Amino acid sequence: MAVINFGSINIDHVYQVDHFVQPGETIASRHYQCLLGGKGANQSIALARAGSEVRHVGKINEADVAFKQTMIRDGIDCKHVTCTETASGHAIIQVTPSAENAIVLFGGANHEMTPKDIMFALDTVKPADWVLTQNETSSIDQVLIQAKEKGLRVAFNPAPMTESVKHLPLECIDLLIVNEIEAEEISGRKDLDKIEAYFRQDWPNTEVLITLGKAGVRMLKKDKTIDVPAFEVDAVDTTAAGDTFIGYFLSAYSAHTDSKTALIRACAASALAVMKIGAAQSIPNKEDVNRFLAKQ
């Protein structure tokens, strides 16, 4: 069983700052790093480190092929990561001492994915495979449609949330993974219980995961609501915490682990991620997660 991730690959330019820059202000950064990132790449790395077979489908500038090699070293099948002359997707990330981040994103090569790329990547799938995608690449509608035509289960993380998400073939989604803000934007409701009521009425055939930051996570499946609290740790950088959660949850869940156990494992991985600076660099391996859980 594999997870085929149609996802972004970004080059993250990470700046440690005392506070987020204000209009008209110039501030000095205390530290700078150039790192592999992007929600797609982060989620593939999390899946791989959790122990899943992962195939990543994406685009990157030919000058940045070293970042593709980084993914391959993590055990990710990158046969369908192709090079282009367009600038790679990249992000400018500010990180404050309280571990909050502000991000400016440029899509670049991530927006060159075509329906033909998707068809080719899905040519050899098996019935037990999953498809995962986010909202940082082009042709997302075709990912959802073609995956369902193949009879695959589809997980969708609509981040960053835009109005275009509402016009996708949402009926193709088996598992929707959102944070609280994204859930509010999709549902048009603020209170968590009202958000839950919306999804139960309007998305009756979709399982929904709502991550709640320090409050943990809520999962909606059929007539069941599962709440799991977050682990209390000293956070230094929340970059990729959500991606780590998604990768670890889907790794366990797609391997038929029960929902609550998968959620707890994902929360543990996310807790470890926020204790380190960086995106992909902060994602723990499964042995780290096992040791962390054994201590709880």
Residue pairs with C-beta under 8 A, 6 or more apart in sequence:
1 53
1 126
1 128
1 129
1 130
1 254
1 255
2 52
2 53
2 54
2 55
2 77
2 125
2 126
2 129
2 130
3 47
3 52
3 53
3 54
3 55
3 129
3 130
3 131
3 132
3 250
3 251
3 254
4 55
4 57
4 121
4 122
4 125
4 129
4 130
4 131
4 132
4 152
5 40
5 43
5 44
5 47
5 54
5 55
5 56
5 57
5 131
5 132
5 133
6 40
6 57
6 58
6 113
6 118
6 121
6 131
6 132
6 133
6 137
6 140
6 143
7 38
7 39
7 40
7 41
7 43
7 44
7 56
7 57
7 58
7 132
7 133
7 134
7 136
7 137
8 38
8 39
8 40
8 41
8 58
8 89
8 107
8 110
8 134
8 136
8 137
9 36
9 38
9 40
9 41
9 56
9 58
9 59
9 60
9 67
9 68
9 71
9 81
9 88
9 89
9 109
9 110
10 36
10 37
10 38
10 41
10 88
10 89
10 90
10 91
10 105
10 110
10 136
11 34
11 35
11 36
11 37
11 64
11 67
11 88
11 89
11 90
11 91
12 33
12 34
12 35
12 36
12 37
12 38
12 90
12 91
12 93
12 239
12 278
12 279
13 32
13 33
13 34
13 90
13 91
13 92
13 93
14 32
14 33
14 34
14 35
14 93
14 95
14 239
14 277
14 278
14 279
15 29
15 31
15 32
15 92
15 93
15 94
15 95
16 29
16 30
16 31
16 32
16 95
16 277
17 27
17 28
17 29
17 30
17 94
17 95
17 96
18 27
18 30
18 96
18 97
19 27
19 96
20 94
20 96
20 100
20 102
21 27
21 94
33 277
33 278
35 278
35 279
35 280
35 281
36 67
36 70
36 71
36 279
36 280
37 91
37 93
37 239
37 240
37 279
37 280
38 89
38 91
38 110
38 136
39 134
39 136
39 157
39 159
39 243
40 56
40 58
40 110
40 133
40 134
40 136
40 137
41 56
41 58
41 67
41 71
41 280
42 240
42 243
42 244
42 247
42 279
42 280
42 283
43 132
43 134
43 157
43 243
43 246
43 247
43 250
44 54
44 56
44 71
44 74
44 76
44 247
45 71
45 74
45 76
45 247
45 280
45 283
46 240
46 243
46 244
46 245
46 246
46 247
46 248
46 251
46 269
46 283
47 54
47 132
47 247
47 248
47 250
47 251
48 54
48 74
48 75
48 76
48 247
49 74
49 247
49 283
49 284
49 285
49 286
50 247
50 248
50 251
50 252
50 269
50 286
50 289
51 251
51 286
52 247
52 250
52 251
52 254
52 255
53 77
54 75
54 76
54 77
55 76
55 77
55 79
55 80
55 121
56 71
56 76
56 77
56 78
56 80
56 81
57 80
57 81
57 113
57 117
57 118
57 121
58 80
58 81
58 82
58 110
58 113
58 137
59 81
59 82
59 83
59 84
59 86
59 109
59 110
59 112
59 113
59 137
60 67
60 68
60 81
60 82
60 83
60 84
60 88
60 109
61 83
61 84
61 85
61 86
61 87
61 88
61 108
61 109
62 83
62 84
62 85
63 88
64 88
65 83
67 88
68 78
68 81
68 83
70 280
71 78
71 81
72 78
80 117
80 120
80 121
82 117
84 109
84 112
86 108
86 109
86 112
87 106
87 108
87 109
88 108
88 109
89 105
89 106
89 107
89 108
89 109
89 110
89 111
89 136
90 105
90 106
90 108
91 103
91 104
91 105
91 106
92 103
92 104
93 101
93 102
93 103
93 104
93 239
94 101
94 102
94 103
95 101
95 237
95 239
95 277
99 235
99 236
99 237
99 238
99 274
100 238
101 237
101 238
101 239
105 136
105 160
107 136
107 137
110 136
110 137
110 138
111 137
111 138
112 138
113 137
113 138
113 139
114 138
114 139
115 139
115 142
115 146
117 139
118 139
118 142
118 143
118 146
119 146
122 131
122 146
122 147
122 150
122 152
125 150
125 152
127 151
127 152
129 152
130 152
130 153
130 154
130 155
130 250
130 254
131 143
131 147
131 152
131 153
131 154
131 155
132 154
132 155
132 156
132 157
132 246
132 250
133 140
133 143
133 144
133 154
133 155
133 156
133 157
134 156
134 157
134 158
134 159
135 157
135 158
135 159
135 160
135 161
135 162
135 164
135 165
136 159
136 160
140 168
141 168
141 169
144 154
144 156
144 168
144 169
144 170
144 172
144 173
145 169
145 172
147 154
147 172
148 154
148 172
153 174
153 175
153 254
154 172
154 173
154 174
154 175
155 173
155 174
155 175
155 176
155 177
155 246
155 250
156 173
156 175
156 176
156 177
157 177
157 178
157 242
157 246
158 165
158 176
158 178
158 182
158 186
159 178
159 179
159 182
159 242
161 178
161 181
161 182
161 185
161 186
165 186
166 186
170 203
170 206
171 205
173 206
174 206
174 207
175 206
175 207
175 208
175 209
175 250
175 253
176 199
176 203
176 206
176 207
176 208
176 209
177 208
177 209
177 211
177 246
177 249
178 186
178 208
178 209
178 210
178 211
179 210
179 211
179 212
179 213
179 242
180 192
180 210
180 211
180 212
180 213
183 195
183 199
183 208
183 210
184 190
184 195
187 194
187 195
187 198
187 199
187 202
188 198
189 195
189 197
189 198
192 210
192 212
192 218
195 210
196 210
196 218
196 220
196 225
199 206
199 208
199 220
200 220
207 219
207 220
207 221
207 222
208 219
208 220
208 221
209 217
209 218
209 219
209 220
209 249
209 263
210 217
210 218
210 219
210 220
211 217
211 242
211 245
212 218
212 230
213 230
214 230
215 229
215 230
216 227
216 228
216 229
216 230
216 267
217 227
217 228
217 230
217 245
217 263
217 266
217 267
218 225
218 226
218 227
219 225
219 226
219 227
219 228
219 259
219 263
221 259
226 259
226 260
226 263
228 260
228 263
228 264
228 267
229 267
230 267
230 270
230 271
231 267
231 268
231 271
231 292
231 296
233 271
233 272
233 274
233 275
234 275
235 274
235 275
236 274
236 275
236 276
236 277
237 274
237 276
237 277
237 278
237 282
238 274
239 277
239 278
239 279
239 282
240 273
240 278
240 279
240 280
240 282
240 283
241 270
241 273
241 274
241 282
242 270
243 279
243 283
244 266
244 269
244 270
244 272
244 273
244 282
244 283
244 284
245 266
245 267
245 269
245 270
246 266
247 269
247 283
248 262
248 265
248 266
248 268
248 269
248 270
248 289
249 262
249 263
249 265
249 266
252 261
252 262
252 265
252 266
253 259
253 262
257 265
264 293
265 289
265 293
268 289
268 292
268 293
268 296
269 283
269 284
269 289
271 292
272 282
272 284
272 288
272 289
272 292
273 282
273 283
273 284
274 282
275 282
276 282
284 292
